[in-house]
């Protein structure tokens, strides 16, 4: 790759997170898409310079900006070394990244099993330790037995959302051989849907995918429903649900489906959505159960708001969630959609897609929704996330 003065580096859409490293203000660069598996630590003062790496500023222009930023002459060679480091770590767009992206997506496509991506980080990688971990979480809710037709659970960090996970999964009783469709939030999904016909592996073993069911969906909906399959590789919204399902159910098959936000893909995606809803309604039987892995409001500086989120924002988030949850429990898909597509945009509900399509699938059925738990937590300096758990039971 050429690093001549006229070269214009472009930083990929990666996470740039502030943190303290050995007593120094630093930036942690990581790839949320999972192509670049390593992380990179840079001094915090380079933040404005990274912001200028947009493919429109040459190395010479970046040299001028860096010299003004640091108050000294920055040599062109210093900029070249920074660019080389970013390029080697796959944080810059270019031939090296495109080649590796193509190779890794092909390898993932050919694999029969989707390997765990968060074992040893978000939860223990050793089976017995994981069982103890899950048992402690479930112990936070009072003992019960319940058999909902559909379940809403969070996908936030397992420890932070422990009470909500416990409220959703404690005492879950679905029959042996149940088919579980998990609608996960596609945080980095480049399509409206992505149905993955792969088994899911966790430290507790391998959950078989219901490939026959997936095949029927492909036939009825079309190849578009395969979507951006790579998004499953590092996504946690389905993986976290599978952990509890494995621990609690004797035997089940999985239909893993990531869902994007309708706002991003409508109106172009409305025909695909209609085929999807029609096909699933036709295929869902009494042995099929639904889980939506979702979080609710995201407020504060971490999520692009100009001011930090505090206690007042927490109160607003809980009140807004309560409005959403009433619409959800009433199976009011239209009301839910219009609230989130209107004033709800400011709340940045990342579970918009899975929740909306869950309601579309359930509307008209004799079901009673019940709110099981609500909470809002701090999630980084000046930022908050809210979440909830709920269930739908057969009406008496």
N, C-alpha and C positions, 0 to 999 in steps of 0.2 A: 504493500500500500504506500502511496506517495504522501509525504508530509511536507510538500513544498509550501512556500509562504501563501500561495493562493488557494490552498486546500481549505474547504469549509466543513469542519466536522459536525456531525449531527448526533446528539445524544438520543438514545432510544428512550421509549416511555418506561423508565425504570423508577423504582422507589428511591428517593433521596431523603434520608431520615436524619435529623439532628440528634446527636447523643454525645456524652462525654467519654473520651477514650484516653486513659492514663492521665486524667486531670486536664485534658485539653478539649476544647470545643471542636467537635468533629462532625463529619457527615458519613453515614453508612449508605453505600449504594448496593442495591440488590435487585434482582430481576423477578418481579412477581409472576411473570409468564413461565419461569422455570427453564428457559433455554440456557442462561448462564447460571451455573450451579454455585459458583463462588460468590463472595462478597468483597467489597472494596471499601477501605476507610481512607478518607481524604480530610485535610484540614477544613474547618468550617468556612474560612475566609474565601475558599474557592467557589462557594455557592453561586454568587453573581456571575462568575465566569462560566460555570456549567450552564446557567440559564441562557447564555449567549451562544452556546453550541447548538444552534437550531438549523444548521445547514445553510445559513445565509451570511455568516460572518467568517471571513478568512482567518488563517493563523496570524497574519500580520495585524488584522484588526483586533484579534483577541490579545495579541501582544501589547497593543496600545492600551486596551481596557485593563489588562492585568497590571501594567505599569502604573496606571492611575489608581487602581485599587490598592496596590501594595505600597505606593509612594516611593518606588525605586524602579530602575530600569530592569525589566524582565527580558532576558535573552530569548531569542526565538527557539534556541535549542531546549530551553526549559518547557516551552509550550509543546514542542514536538515530543518530549518525553512524557508529558501528561497525556497527550493524545494517544501515544503508543500504548501507554498503560491501560487507558480506557478501551482501546481497540482490542488489545489482547484479552481483556476480561469480558469481551463481548457486550460492552455497554454502548458502543457506537454502531450506527448503521454502516453497512459496507459488505464487501464480498465475503469476508471471513464469517460474519454473522449469518448472512443469507445461506451460505453453504452448510454451516452447522445446523441452522434451523431446519433446513430441508432434510438433512440426515436424521436428526432426532425425531422429527415428526414421522418419518417413514418407519423408524425403529419402533416408535410407540404404536403406530398403526398395525404393525405386524404382530405385536405382543398379544397373547391371549388373555393375560392377566394384567390388571391395573395395580401396580405396586403401591404400597402406602407411601405418602409423601410427607407426613407429619409425625411419624413414629420417632420417638427419641427426642422430639422437640416440644410438640404440643401435648404429648402424652407418652407414657413409658413404652419402650420398644420390647421389653421382656414380658412374655405372656402373663406370668403370675403377678408381676408388679402392676400390669395394666388392669387385671381383674380386681386387684385391691383398690386401685385408683377409681375405677368405675363404681365399685361397691360403696366407696366412701361418698361419692357424688350422689348416688341413688338414696343413700341413707339420710340425705338432707330433707327428703320429703316423707311424710307419714306413710306407713304401709297401706296399700290398697290393691285392688285388682280392677283393671279396666280394659275394655276391648272396643276402642273407638274405630269408626270406619276410616277416619283420617286424623292426622296429628300434625300440629305445628310446633316446631322446636327451634331453638336458636342455632346459630353456627359460630357464635363468638367464641373466643378462647374458653376452653372447657372449664378451667378453674374460675374465671370471672363469671361465667354463666352457669355455674354449677347448680344453683337453686332452680333455675328455669329448666335445665336438662332433667333434673330430678323430678320436677312437677310433671314433665311430659312423659317420662319413661318409667317412673316407679310403678311397678305392678302391671306393666303392659303384658297382655295375654292375647296373642294371635295364634291361630292353630298351626300345627305342624304342616309344613309344605305351603305356607302362605306365600303369595306373590306380593312383594312390596315395591311400589313405584316411589322412588325418592326424587322429588323435584328440588334440585339444588340451585342456589343462587350462582349464576355464572359471572363472577366478578370480572373476568377478563375474556368473556365470551365474545367472539366476533360474529355471532349469528343469533337468531332468535331462540333456536333450540339446538341441543346437541345430545342425541341419544347414543350411548356407548354400549356396544354389545361385547363387553369384556367382564370376566369375573373380577371381583374386588378382593384384594388381599389386605389383611391387617395382621398384627402379631397374634391374633386369636384364630387365624386360619384364613381360608379362602371361601368367599360367598359366591355361589354360582349365579351367573347372569341367566335370566330367562330368555335365551336366544330365540326360542320359538316365538315368544310374544314380541320381541324386538323385530323379528323378521316380518311378522304380520303388520306391525306399525310402519316399517319401511315400505311395504307393499301398498298400504292404504294411503299413507301421507306423502311418500316420495323420498328420494335420496336427500332432499334438502334437510330433512330432520336429523341427518347425521351431523350436519353443521361443523363447527370448529372443534374437532375431537381433541386436539392438543390441550384445550382449556381444562380438560379433566385431569391432566397429568399432575398439576400442583394444587388443584382446587380442594378446599377442605369442607365445603358446605355439605357434600354427600358423605365424605369419609367419616366425619364426626357422628353422623346418624348411624352409619353402618356399625360402628363400635358398639353402641348401645343395643342395636338390633341383634348383633351376634351374641352379646352377653346374655340377653334375655330370652331369645327365641330358640327353640330346639332345632328348627330347620326351616329355611325359607329361601326363596329365590329373589333376585334383585333386578329391577329395571332402573338403571341410573340415567337421569335426564337433567341436564343443566338447562336453565332458562335465563334468557336475557331480559332486559327491561323493554316492555312494549313500546314505550316512548321512543326508543332508539330505532325501532324497526317498523313501526306503524307509520303511514298506512300501507307501505309496500308489503309488509309481512302479514296483512290481515287475511289474505287467502290461505296462506300456509297455516296460520293459527286456526282458521275455521276447519281445515282438513284434519289438523291435529286433534281438536276437541271432538269432532265427529267420530274419528277413528277410535280414540280412547274410550269414549262413552260406549261405543259398540263392543269393545273388547273387555272392558272391566266387568268382572263377575263377582260373585259373593266371596271368592277366595282372594280377592285383590284388595290391598290396603294402600293408603296414600300417606306420605310424609313430606312436609315442606320444611326444608332447612333454611331458615331466614332470620335476619335481624331487622330492626326497624329504623329509628332515627339515627342520623349521624350529623352531629353539630360541633362546631368549633374550628380552630385554626388548622387542625389536621385535615379537615374536609373542605377547606377552601373558604371558610367564613372569615370575615375581616376582623372579628373580635373573638376572644376566648369564650368558651361556654362554661357557665357556672351553675349555681343552684337554680337561678331563674329559668335557665334553658332546660335544666333537668325537669322542672315542674311542667314547662310547656310541652316537652317531649312526651311525658307520661300522659298528659291530657290529650294530646293529639293521638297517641297510640290507643287510648281508650275509645276515641271516636272510630278509629280504624277497626278496632277489635269488635265493636258493636256491628259494624257493617259486615265484617267477616262472619261473625256468629249468625247473622241474619242471611248469609249466603247472597249478599247484595253485590254481585260482581260489578254492575254498572256504577253504582254509587261509590264503590271502592276505587274503581278506575278514575272516575272524574275527580274525586277528592285528591288523589295522588298526582294526577296530571294537571291539577290546578294549583290551589294554595299549598298542597302538600309537597310541591317541588322543593321548597325551602328546607324541608326536613330530610331529604335525601334518604328515603327508605330503600335500602338495597334489596329487600325481598319483594319488591314490586312485582316482578315477573312471576316467580313461583306462586305467590299468593293469589294473584289475579287469575292465573290459569287453574289453580286449585278450586277457586270459587266457580269458575266457568264449568268445571267438570262436575261439581257437586250441586249446582243450582237446580232447583226443582225437585230435589230428593227429600224424603221425609227424614231429615236429620236435625238434630239440635246441637248448636254450638255452645261450648262452655270455655270461658277464660280460666286458665289454670294458674297463671303466674304472670306478673309484670315487673320489670326492673329497668333501671338506668344506671350506668356505671361510668366512671372516668376511664378514658381510653387514650392515654397520652396527655401531655400538658395542654390544658385549655380545651380539651375535647371530650365529648361524651358519646356513648352509644346506648340505645335502648333496645330491648328485646322482650319477647313474651313467649309463653307456651299456651296452646289451646287444643281442644279436641272436639270432634264431631261424633255424636252418638246417634244411633237409630232412635227415632222418636217413638215414644210409647203409643 
